Amino acid sequence: MNDFTYYSPTKFVFGREVADRIGPEMAAAGFGKVMVVYGGGSAERSGLLARVRSSLEQAGIAFVEKGGVRPNPEVNWVRDAIALARAEGVEGLLAVGGGSVIDASKATAFGIPYEGDVWDFFAKKQPIESCLPIAVVLTIPAAGSEASGSCVISNDAENLKLGVAGDVFRPKLAIMDPTLTFTLPAYQTAAGVTDMIAHVCERYFSGVGAVPVTDNIAAAIICALLEAGPRALEQTDDYDARATIMWSGMLAHNDLAGCGRSLNPTARAGGWESHGLEHELSAHYPEIAHGAGLAVIMPAWMRYVWRSDPERFLLFASDVFGIEPAFEECESTEEAIEDAVTAAIDELQAFFQSLGMPKTLGDFGLTPDDVDALIDTLRLSKGEAFGAFQKLTMDDARAIYLSAF
């Protein structure tokens, strides 16, 4: 087990109807005037925003509102939110939504104290040193942004989707009520489960050998999602399934599943190759749900790189899917290993498809001719090579994209 620093400052309030506690919880945490951030209107239509407003008012917390956050949030929205927050004297952010709303709130929260353009942080021109406090009422379990030190924002003008990392903008409070997810569309639920599994896998396949306690935590999270995902789709108000998904999403991305797996004690584990490759898809085509893109990209990446560490993939096959090499039935050890690893990757992709996720880039309407543009912006985002499990050149990235058709 490598050295690591683990930090999780978020207070979680989890359970039925806990959204009504947002006002008292924020007051107890010392929040002043806040900006309430939300997305396209579902929070309003469901009555959740009315409940949040009432709770804040009863707790004596002043607030302003800014909606309209889209999936794959865009930097111009953040710029507008920063200007409004400064004009209104906002002292904190309250995100009511999923990962996109939370990331937009994070970027706003660390953009407000900064005198320059918020995109400077994502372009790596400026470190993030200060941030207004953030609270969350989670409505879409997927990104795990309610507890993570991650934030991803798109820049449509440059066809870029870039992320930043840092503990300074981890939320201080997360209200997590699984009943709020009963009405989520099936596709959104499925994309969220896929994203959670990808978050665990990015850390699991980090180029580091076995770390038994962390590996078992990682496998348990994935197994829980394999069981709960189909149940939630079959019966949308299955509270236990929805609760399992919501809590798994947080555990998948608060760095617990990577403890001891990073070569840098203060950085998260993994090279995040699949996320890097997928971010180009949703940067060029914002209508592509991040989880849906990962359902295509992650199995393609796995098939391309598994030979760099077959033992790691064999452990994954065994612990997650109960697949072992059939040495007695194969002509060689190499054949038995390849069969087992391939079977595990097939199982993972079949699971994604069983949830309604796409299998190929063609399912999004892309063609191989679109790959050149993806490579151009991937090079800008990642340089000539990136990754931890196996360094990927731009030629490798091109081969993975093309293999996904």
C-alpha positions as a Markdown table, in Angstrom:
| # | Residue | x | y | z |
|---|---|---|---|---|
| 1 | Met | 0.0 | 0.0 | 0.0 |
| 2 | Asn | 1.4 | 3.4 | -1.0 |
| 3 | Asp | 1.4 | 6.5 | 1.2 |
| 4 | Phe | -1.7 | 8.6 | 0.8 |
| 5 | Thr | -3.6 | 11.6 | 2.3 |
| 6 | Tyr | -7.3 | 11.1 | 2.7 |
| 7 | Tyr | -9.6 | 14.1 | 3.3 |
| 8 | Ser | -13.4 | 14.0 | 3.4 |
| 9 | Pro | -14.8 | 17.1 | 5.1 |
| 10 | Thr | -18.4 | 16.8 | 3.8 |
| 11 | Lys | -21.2 | 16.2 | 6.3 |
| 12 | Phe | -23.8 | 13.8 | 4.9 |
| 13 | Val | -27.4 | 13.9 | 5.9 |
| 14 | Phe | -28.9 | 10.8 | 4.3 |
| 15 | Gly | -32.5 | 9.5 | 4.3 |
| 16 | Arg | -36.2 | 10.0 | 3.5 |
| 17 | Glu | -37.4 | 13.6 | 3.3 |
| 18 | Val | -34.1 | 15.0 | 4.5 |
| 19 | Ala | -34.3 | 17.7 | 1.9 |
| 20 | Asp | -36.5 | 19.7 | 4.2 |
| 21 | Arg | -33.6 | 19.9 | 6.7 |
| 22 | Ile | -31.4 | 21.9 | 4.3 |
| 23 | Gly | -32.1 | 25.3 | 6.0 |
| 24 | Pro | -31.4 | 24.3 | 9.6 |
| 25 | Glu | -28.3 | 22.3 | 8.5 |
| 26 | Met | -26.9 | 25.2 | 6.6 |
| 27 | Ala | -27.6 | 27.6 | 9.4 |
| 28 | Ala | -25.8 | 25.2 | 11.8 |
| 29 | Ala | -22.9 | 25.1 | 9.4 |
| 30 | Gly | -22.6 | 28.9 | 9.4 |
| 31 | Phe | -23.7 | 29.6 | 5.9 |
| 32 | Gly | -24.6 | 33.3 | 5.1 |
| 33 | Lys | -26.5 | 34.5 | 2.0 |
| 34 | Val | -26.3 | 31.8 | -0.7 |
| 35 | Met | -26.9 | 31.4 | -4.4 |
| 36 | Val | -29.3 | 28.5 | -5.1 |
| 37 | Val | -28.2 | 26.9 | -8.3 |
| 38 | Tyr | -30.3 | 24.4 | -10.3 |
| 39 | Gly | -30.7 | 23.0 | -13.8 |
| 40 | Gly | -33.4 | 23.0 | -16.5 |
| 41 | Gly | -36.5 | 23.1 | -14.4 |
| 42 | Ser | -37.2 | 19.6 | -13.0 |
| 43 | Ala | -36.4 | 20.7 | -9.5 |
| 44 | Glu | -39.0 | 23.4 | -9.9 |
| 45 | Arg | -41.7 | 21.2 | -11.4 |
| 46 | Ser | -41.2 | 18.5 | -8.8 |
| 47 | Gly | -41.8 | 20.9 | -6.0 |
| 48 | Leu | -38.2 | 20.4 | -4.6 |
| 49 | Leu | -37.2 | 24.1 | -5.1 |
| 50 | Ala | -40.3 | 25.2 | -3.2 |
| 51 | Arg | -39.3 | 23.0 | -0.3 |
| 52 | Val | -35.8 | 24.3 | -0.4 |
| 53 | Arg | -36.9 | 27.9 | -0.4 |
| 54 | Ser | -39.2 | 27.3 | 2.5 |
| 55 | Ser | -36.5 | 25.6 | 4.5 |
| 56 | Leu | -34.0 | 28.4 | 3.9 |
| 57 | Glu | -36.6 | 31.1 | 4.7 |
| 58 | Gln | -37.6 | 29.4 | 8.0 |
| 59 | Ala | -33.9 | 29.1 | 8.9 |
| 60 | Gly | -33.3 | 32.8 | 8.2 |
| 61 | Ile | -30.9 | 32.3 | 5.3 |
| 62 | Ala | -31.1 | 34.8 | 2.5 |
| 63 | Phe | -30.7 | 33.6 | -1.0 |
| 64 | Val | -30.7 | 34.5 | -4.7 |
| 65 | Glu | -31.3 | 32.0 | -7.5 |
| 66 | Lys | -29.7 | 31.1 | -10.8 |
| 67 | Gly | -31.0 | 28.2 | -12.9 |
| 68 | Gly | -30.3 | 27.0 | -16.4 |
| 69 | Val | -27.3 | 24.7 | -15.8 |
| 70 | Arg | -27.1 | 22.3 | -18.7 |
| 71 | Pro | -25.6 | 18.8 | -18.8 |
| 72 | Asn | -21.8 | 19.3 | -19.4 |
| 73 | Pro | -22.0 | 22.8 | -17.9 |
| 74 | Glu | -20.4 | 25.6 | -19.9 |
| 75 | Val | -18.0 | 28.3 | -18.7 |
| 76 | Asn | -20.1 | 31.2 | -19.9 |
| 77 | Trp | -22.9 | 30.2 | -17.5 |
| 78 | Val | -20.3 | 30.2 | -14.7 |
| 79 | Arg | -19.1 | 33.6 | -15.7 |
| 80 | Asp | -22.6 | 35.0 | -15.5 |
| 81 | Ala | -23.2 | 33.3 | -12.1 |
| 82 | Ile | -20.0 | 34.8 | -10.8 |
| 83 | Ala | -21.1 | 38.3 | -11.8 |
| 84 | Leu | -24.5 | 37.9 | -10.2 |
| 85 | Ala | -23.1 | 36.5 | -7.0 |
| 86 | Arg | -20.7 | 39.4 | -6.6 |
| 87 | Ala | -23.4 | 41.9 | -7.3 |
| 88 | Glu | -25.7 | 40.3 | -4.7 |
| 89 | Gly | -23.1 | 39.8 | -2.0 |
| 90 | Val | -23.4 | 36.0 | -2.0 |
| 91 | Glu | -21.4 | 34.2 | 0.7 |
| 92 | Gly | -22.0 | 30.6 | -0.3 |
| 93 | Leu | -23.4 | 28.3 | -2.9 |
| 94 | Leu | -26.3 | 25.7 | -2.7 |
| 95 | Ala | -26.4 | 23.3 | -5.6 |
| 96 | Val | -29.8 | 21.6 | -6.1 |
| 97 | Gly | -29.2 | 18.9 | -8.7 |
| 98 | Gly | -26.7 | 16.4 | -10.0 |
| 99 | Gly | -23.1 | 16.6 | -11.0 |
| 100 | Ser | -23.5 | 19.3 | -13.6 |
| 101 | Val | -25.2 | 21.6 | -11.2 |
| 102 | Ile | -22.7 | 20.9 | -8.5 |
| 103 | Asp | -19.7 | 21.4 | -10.8 |
| 104 | Ala | -21.2 | 24.7 | -12.0 |
| 105 | Ser | -21.6 | 25.7 | -8.4 |
| 106 | Lys | -18.0 | 24.7 | -7.5 |
| 107 | Ala | -16.6 | 26.7 | -10.4 |
| 108 | Thr | -18.7 | 29.7 | -9.4 |
| 109 | Ala | -17.6 | 29.3 | -5.7 |
| 110 | Phe | -13.9 | 29.4 | -6.5 |
| 111 | Gly | -14.3 | 32.0 | -9.3 |
| 112 | Ile | -15.9 | 34.6 | -7.1 |
| 113 | Pro | -12.8 | 35.4 | -5.0 |
| 114 | Tyr | -10.6 | 35.4 | -8.1 |
| 115 | Glu | -10.0 | 38.7 | -10.0 |
| 116 | Gly | -9.2 | 37.0 | -13.3 |
| 117 | Asp | -11.3 | 34.8 | -15.6 |
| 118 | Val | -12.5 | 31.5 | -14.1 |
| 119 | Trp | -11.3 | 29.6 | -17.2 |
| 120 | Asp | -7.7 | 30.3 | -16.0 |
| 121 | Phe | -8.1 | 27.6 | -13.4 |
| 122 | Phe | -9.1 | 25.0 | -16.0 |
| 123 | Ala | -6.4 | 26.1 | -18.4 |
| 124 | Lys | -3.9 | 25.5 | -15.6 |
| 125 | Lys | -2.8 | 29.1 | -15.6 |
| 126 | Gln | -3.7 | 29.6 | -11.9 |
| 127 | Pro | -4.0 | 27.4 | -8.8 |
| 128 | Ile | -7.2 | 27.4 | -6.8 |
| 129 | Glu | -6.5 | 28.9 | -3.5 |
| 130 | Ser | -9.8 | 30.0 | -2.0 |
| 131 | Cys | -13.5 | 29.1 | -2.4 |
| 132 | Leu | -16.8 | 30.0 | -0.9 |
| 133 | Pro | -18.5 | 27.2 | 1.1 |
| 134 | Ile | -20.8 | 24.8 | -0.9 |
| 135 | Ala | -23.8 | 22.8 | 0.1 |
| 136 | Val | -25.7 | 20.3 | -2.0 |
| 137 | Val | -29.2 | 18.8 | -2.3 |
| 138 | Leu | -28.5 | 15.8 | -4.5 |
| 139 | Thr | -31.1 | 14.9 | -7.1 |
| 140 | Ile | -29.1 | 12.8 | -9.6 |
| 141 | Pro | -26.6 | 10.3 | -8.2 |
| 142 | Ala | -23.8 | 9.8 | -10.8 |
| 143 | Ala | -20.8 | 12.1 | -10.7 |
| 144 | Gly | -20.1 | 11.9 | -7.0 |
| 145 | Ser | -19.4 | 15.6 | -7.1 |
| 146 | Glu | -21.3 | 16.0 | -3.8 |
| 147 | Ala | -18.2 | 14.9 | -1.9 |
| 148 | Ser | -15.3 | 15.0 | -4.5 |
| 149 | Gly | -12.4 | 17.3 | -5.0 |
| 150 | Ser | -13.2 | 17.3 | -8.8 |
| 151 | Cys | -14.9 | 19.9 | -11.0 |
| 152 | Val | -15.3 | 19.6 | -14.8 |
| 153 | Ile | -16.5 | 22.5 | -17.1 |
| 154 | Ser | -16.9 | 22.8 | -20.9 |
| 155 | Asn | -15.7 | 25.6 | -23.1 |
| 156 | Asp | -17.8 | 25.5 | -26.3 |
| 157 | Ala | -15.8 | 28.1 | -28.1 |
| 158 | Glu | -12.7 | 26.0 | -27.8 |
| 159 | Asn | -14.4 | 22.5 | -28.0 |
| 160 | Leu | -12.7 | 21.7 | -24.7 |
| 161 | Lys | -13.9 | 20.0 | -21.5 |
| 162 | Leu | -11.4 | 20.3 | -18.7 |
| 163 | Gly | -11.2 | 19.4 | -15.1 |
| 164 | Val | -9.5 | 20.7 | -11.9 |
| 165 | Ala | -8.9 | 19.0 | -8.6 |
| 166 | Gly | -8.6 | 20.3 | -5.1 |
| 167 | Asp | -9.8 | 19.8 | -1.6 |
| 168 | Val | -10.6 | 23.5 | -1.2 |
| 169 | Phe | -13.9 | 23.2 | -3.1 |
| 170 | Arg | -15.2 | 19.9 | -1.6 |
| 171 | Pro | -18.8 | 20.6 | -0.4 |
| 172 | Lys | -19.2 | 21.1 | 3.3 |
| 173 | Leu | -22.7 | 19.7 | 3.4 |
| 174 | Ala | -24.6 | 17.1 | 1.3 |
| 175 | Ile | -28.3 | 16.4 | 1.7 |
| 176 | Met | -29.0 | 12.9 | 0.2 |
| 177 | Asp | -32.6 | 11.8 | -0.1 |
| 178 | Pro | -33.0 | 8.7 | -2.3 |
| 179 | Thr | -36.7 | 9.4 | -2.8 |
| 180 | Leu | -35.8 | 12.4 | -4.9 |
| 181 | Thr | -34.5 | 9.9 | -7.5 |
| 182 | Phe | -37.7 | 7.9 | -7.9 |
| 183 | Thr | -38.8 | 10.0 | -11.0 |
| 184 | Leu | -35.4 | 10.0 | -12.7 |
| 185 | Pro | -35.6 | 8.9 | -16.4 |
| 186 | Ala | -34.2 | 5.4 | -16.9 |
| 187 | Tyr | -31.5 | 6.6 | -19.2 |
| 188 | Gln | -30.3 | 9.1 | -16.6 |
| 189 | Thr | -30.3 | 6.4 | -13.9 |
| 190 | Ala | -28.3 | 4.1 | -16.2 |
| 191 | Ala | -25.8 | 6.7 | -17.2 |
| 192 | Gly | -25.2 | 7.5 | -13.5 |
| 193 | Val | -24.6 | 3.9 | -12.6 |
| 194 | Thr | -22.2 | 3.6 | -15.5 |
| 195 | Asp | -20.3 | 6.7 | -14.4 |
| 196 | Met | -20.0 | 5.4 | -10.8 |
| 197 | Ile | -18.5 | 2.1 | -12.0 |
| 198 | Ala | -16.1 | 4.0 | -14.2 |
| 199 | His | -15.0 | 6.1 | -11.3 |
| 200 | Val | -14.1 | 3.0 | -9.3 |
| 201 | Cys | -12.4 | 1.4 | -12.3 |
| 202 | Glu | -10.2 | 4.4 | -13.0 |
| 203 | Arg | -8.7 | 4.0 | -9.5 |
| 204 | Tyr | -8.7 | 0.2 | -9.6 |
| 205 | Phe | -6.6 | 0.2 | -12.8 |
| 206 | Ser | -4.1 | 2.7 | -11.7 |
| 207 | Gly | -0.8 | 1.0 | -12.5 |
| 208 | Val | -0.2 | 0.0 | -8.9 |
| 209 | Gly | -0.2 | -3.6 | -7.6 |
| 210 | Ala | -2.7 | -5.2 | -5.2 |
| 211 | Val | -3.9 | -3.1 | -2.2 |
| 212 | Pro | -6.2 | -5.7 | -0.7 |
| 213 | Val | -8.4 | -3.5 | 1.6 |
| 214 | Thr | -8.9 | -0.9 | -1.1 |
| 215 | Asp | -9.4 | -3.4 | -3.8 |
| 216 | Asn | -12.1 | -5.2 | -1.8 |
| 217 | Ile | -13.9 | -1.9 | -1.2 |
| 218 | Ala | -13.7 | -1.1 | -4.9 |
| 219 | Ala | -15.1 | -4.5 | -5.9 |
| 220 | Ala | -17.8 | -4.3 | -3.3 |
| 221 | Ile | -19.0 | -0.9 | -4.6 |
| 222 | Ile | -19.1 | -2.3 | -8.2 |
| 223 | Cys | -21.0 | -5.4 | -7.1 |
| 224 | Ala | -23.5 | -3.4 | -5.2 |
| 225 | Leu | -24.2 | -1.4 | -8.3 |
| 226 | Leu | -24.5 | -4.5 | -10.5 |
| 227 | Glu | -27.2 | -5.6 | -8.2 |
| 228 | Ala | -29.0 | -2.4 | -7.5 |
| 229 | Gly | -29.0 | -0.8 | -11.0 |
| 230 | Pro | -31.4 | -3.3 | -12.7 |
| 231 | Arg | -33.7 | -3.3 | -9.6 |
| 232 | Ala | -34.0 | 0.5 | -9.7 |
| 233 | Leu | -34.9 | 0.4 | -13.4 |
| 234 | Glu | -37.4 | -2.4 | -12.9 |
| 235 | Gln | -39.1 | -0.7 | -10.0 |
| 236 | Thr | -38.4 | 3.0 | -9.9 |
| 237 | Asp | -39.5 | 3.5 | -6.3 |
| 238 | Asp | -37.4 | 0.7 | -4.8 |
| 239 | Tyr | -36.0 | 2.7 | -2.0 |
| 240 | Asp | -33.2 | 0.3 | -1.0 |
| 241 | Ala | -32.0 | 0.1 | -4.6 |
| 242 | Arg | -32.0 | 3.9 | -5.0 |
| 243 | Ala | -30.3 | 4.3 | -1.7 |
| 244 | Thr | -27.6 | 1.9 | -2.6 |
| 245 | Ile | -27.0 | 3.7 | -5.9 |
| 246 | Met | -26.9 | 7.1 | -4.2 |
| 247 | Trp | -24.5 | 6.1 | -1.5 |
| 248 | Ser | -22.3 | 4.1 | -4.0 |
| 249 | Gly | -22.0 | 7.2 | -6.2 |
| 250 | Met | -20.5 | 9.2 | -3.4 |
| 251 | Leu | -18.2 | 6.3 | -2.3 |
| 252 | Ala | -17.0 | 5.9 | -5.9 |
| 253 | His | -15.6 | 9.4 | -6.2 |
| 254 | Asn | -14.6 | 10.6 | -2.7 |
| 255 | Asp | -11.2 | 8.8 | -3.2 |
| 256 | Leu | -11.9 | 6.1 | -0.6 |
| 257 | Ala | -11.7 | 3.5 | -3.5 |
| 258 | Gly | -8.2 | 4.7 | -4.4 |
| 259 | Cys | -6.5 | 4.9 | -1.0 |
| 260 | Gly | -3.0 | 3.5 | -1.3 |
| 261 | Arg | -3.2 | 3.2 | -5.1 |
| 262 | Ser | -1.6 | 6.5 | -6.1 |
| 263 | Leu | 2.1 | 7.1 | -6.7 |
| 264 | Asn | 1.7 | 10.6 | -5.4 |
| 265 | Pro | 0.5 | 10.7 | -1.8 |
| 266 | Thr | -1.5 | 13.9 | -2.3 |
| 267 | Ala | -3.1 | 13.0 | -5.7 |
| 268 | Arg | -6.0 | 10.7 | -6.5 |
| 269 | Ala | -5.1 | 7.3 | -7.9 |
| 270 | Gly | -5.2 | 6.5 | -11.6 |
| 271 | Gly | -4.5 | 8.1 | -14.9 |
| 272 | Trp | -8.2 | 8.6 | -15.8 |
| 273 | Glu | -7.6 | 7.5 | -19.3 |
| 274 | Ser | -11.2 | 6.6 | -20.1 |
| 275 | His | -12.5 | 9.9 | -18.7 |
| 276 | Gly | -9.9 | 11.8 | -20.7 |
| 277 | Leu | -11.0 | 10.0 | -23.9 |
| 278 | Glu | -14.7 | 10.5 | -23.1 |
| 279 | His | -14.4 | 14.1 | -22.2 |
| 280 | Glu | -13.5 | 14.9 | -25.8 |
| 281 | Leu | -16.8 | 13.2 | -26.9 |
| 282 | Ser | -19.0 | 15.3 | -24.7 |
| 283 | Ala | -16.9 | 18.4 | -25.3 |
| 284 | His | -17.6 | 18.2 | -29.1 |
| 285 | Tyr | -21.1 | 16.8 | -28.6 |
| 286 | Pro | -22.6 | 18.2 | -25.3 |
| 287 | Glu | -25.7 | 16.2 | -25.9 |
| 288 | Ile | -23.8 | 13.0 | -25.2 |
| 289 | Ala | -24.3 | 12.0 | -21.5 |
| 290 | His | -21.0 | 11.5 | -19.8 |
| 291 | Gly | -21.9 | 8.0 | -18.5 |
| 292 | Ala | -23.2 | 6.9 | -21.9 |
| 293 | Gly | -19.9 | 7.9 | -23.4 |
| 294 | Leu | -18.0 | 6.0 | -20.8 |
| 295 | Ala | -20.2 | 2.9 | -21.5 |
| 296 | Val | -18.5 | 2.8 | -24.9 |
| 297 | Ile | -15.1 | 4.1 | -24.2 |
| 298 | Met | -14.1 | 2.2 | -21.0 |
| 299 | Pro | -14.6 | -1.3 | -22.5 |
| 300 | Ala | -12.7 | -0.2 | -25.6 |
| 301 | Trp | -9.8 | 1.1 | -23.4 |
| 302 | Met | -9.8 | -2.1 | -21.4 |
| 303 | Arg | -9.5 | -4.3 | -24.5 |
| 304 | Tyr | -6.6 | -2.2 | -25.7 |
| 305 | Val | -4.5 | -2.1 | -22.5 |
| 306 | Trp | -5.2 | -5.2 | -20.4 |
| 307 | Arg | -2.0 | -7.0 | -21.5 |
| 308 | Ser | 0.0 | -4.3 | -19.7 |
| 309 | Asp | -1.1 | -6.0 | -16.4 |
| 310 | Pro | -3.0 | -9.2 | -16.9 |
| 311 | Glu | -3.0 | -10.1 | -13.2 |
| 312 | Arg | -4.8 | -6.9 | -12.4 |
| 313 | Phe | -7.6 | -7.7 | -14.9 |
| 314 | Leu | -7.7 | -11.3 | -13.6 |
| 315 | Leu | -8.3 | -10.0 | -10.1 |
| 316 | Phe | -11.1 | -7.8 | -11.4 |
| 317 | Ala | -12.6 | -10.7 | -13.3 |
| 318 | Ser | -12.6 | -12.9 | -10.2 |
| 319 | Asp | -13.7 | -10.4 | -7.5 |
| 320 | Val | -16.4 | -8.7 | -9.6 |
| 321 | Phe | -17.8 | -11.4 | -11.9 |
| 322 | Gly | -16.5 | -14.6 | -10.4 |
| 323 | Ile | -14.6 | -15.5 | -13.6 |
| 324 | Glu | -11.5 | -17.6 | -13.3 |
| 325 | Pro | -9.1 | -18.8 | -16.1 |
| 326 | Ala | -10.0 | -22.3 | -17.3 |
| 327 | Phe | -6.4 | -23.5 | -17.6 |
| 328 | Glu | -7.4 | -27.2 | -18.0 |
| 329 | Glu | -9.6 | -26.4 | -20.9 |
| 330 | Cys | -7.3 | -24.2 | -22.9 |
| 331 | Glu | -4.2 | -25.1 | -25.0 |
| 332 | Ser | -2.0 | -22.5 | -23.2 |
| 333 | Thr | -1.8 | -20.4 | -20.1 |
| 334 | Glu | -1.9 | -17.3 | -22.3 |
| 335 | Glu | -5.2 | -18.4 | -23.9 |
| 336 | Ala | -6.8 | -19.1 | -20.6 |
| 337 | Ile | -5.9 | -15.7 | -19.3 |
| 338 | Glu | -7.1 | -13.9 | -22.4 |
| 339 | Asp | -10.4 | -15.8 | -22.3 |
| 340 | Ala | -11.0 | -14.9 | -18.7 |
| 341 | Val | -10.1 | -11.2 | -19.1 |
| 342 | Thr | -12.1 | -10.9 | -22.3 |
| 343 | Ala | -15.1 | -12.6 | -20.7 |
| 344 | Ala | -15.0 | -10.1 | -17.8 |
| 345 | Ile | -14.8 | -7.1 | -20.1 |
| 346 | Asp | -17.7 | -8.6 | -22.1 |
| 347 | Glu | -19.7 | -9.0 | -18.9 |
| 348 | Leu | -19.1 | -5.4 | -18.0 |
| 349 | Gln | -20.1 | -4.1 | -21.4 |
| 350 | Ala | -23.2 | -6.4 | -21.5 |
| 351 | Phe | -24.2 | -5.0 | -18.1 |
| 352 | Phe | -24.0 | -1.4 | -19.5 |
| 353 | Gln | -26.1 | -2.5 | -22.5 |
| 354 | Ser | -28.6 | -4.2 | -20.2 |
| 355 | Leu | -29.2 | -0.8 | -18.6 |
| 356 | Gly | -29.9 | 0.8 | -22.0 |
| 357 | Met | -26.4 | 2.2 | -22.6 |
| 358 | Pro | -24.9 | 2.4 | -26.1 |
| 359 | Lys | -22.3 | -0.1 | -27.3 |
| 360 | Thr | -20.5 | 1.8 | -30.1 |
| 361 | Leu | -19.6 | 5.4 | -31.0 |
| 362 | Gly | -21.8 | 4.8 | -34.1 |
| 363 | Asp | -24.8 | 4.7 | -31.7 |
| 364 | Phe | -24.2 | 8.4 | -31.1 |
| 365 | Gly | -24.2 | 9.1 | -34.9 |
| 366 | Leu | -20.4 | 9.4 | -35.1 |
| 367 | Thr | -18.3 | 8.0 | -37.9 |
| 368 | Pro | -14.5 | 7.2 | -38.0 |
| 369 | Asp | -14.1 | 10.5 | -39.9 |
| 370 | Asp | -14.9 | 12.3 | -36.6 |
| 371 | Val | -11.9 | 10.9 | -34.8 |
| 372 | Asp | -9.4 | 13.4 | -36.1 |
| 373 | Ala | -11.2 | 16.3 | -34.4 |
| 374 | Leu | -11.3 | 14.4 | -31.1 |
| 375 | Ile | -7.6 | 13.7 | -31.3 |
| 376 | Asp | -6.8 | 17.4 | -31.9 |
| 377 | Thr | -8.5 | 18.6 | -28.7 |
| 378 | Leu | -7.3 | 15.5 | -26.7 |
| 379 | Arg | -3.8 | 16.6 | -27.6 |
| 380 | Leu | -4.5 | 20.1 | -26.3 |
| 381 | Ser | -6.0 | 18.7 | -23.1 |
| 382 | Lys | -3.5 | 15.9 | -22.3 |
| 383 | Gly | -0.4 | 16.5 | -24.3 |
| 384 | Glu | 1.3 | 13.9 | -26.5 |
| 385 | Ala | 0.9 | 11.1 | -23.9 |
| 386 | Phe | -1.1 | 10.5 | -20.8 |
| 387 | Gly | -2.2 | 7.7 | -18.4 |
| 388 | Ala | -1.0 | 5.6 | -15.6 |
| 389 | Phe | -2.0 | 2.0 | -16.2 |
| 390 | Gln | -0.4 | 2.3 | -19.7 |
| 391 | Lys | 0.8 | 5.5 | -21.2 |
| 392 | Leu | -1.3 | 6.4 | -24.2 |
| 393 | Thr | 0.1 | 8.2 | -27.2 |
| 394 | Met | -2.2 | 10.0 | -29.6 |
| 395 | Asp | -1.8 | 7.0 | -31.9 |
| 396 | Asp | -3.0 | 4.8 | -29.1 |
| 397 | Ala | -6.0 | 7.1 | -28.4 |
| 398 | Arg | -6.9 | 7.0 | -32.1 |
| 399 | Ala | -6.8 | 3.2 | -32.1 |
| 400 | Ile | -9.1 | 3.1 | -29.1 |
| 401 | Tyr | -11.6 | 5.5 | -30.6 |
| 402 | Leu | -11.6 | 3.6 | -33.9 |
| 403 | Ser | -12.0 | 0.2 | -32.1 |
| 404 | Ala | -15.2 | 1.6 | -30.4 |
| 405 | Phe | -17.1 | 1.7 | -33.7 |
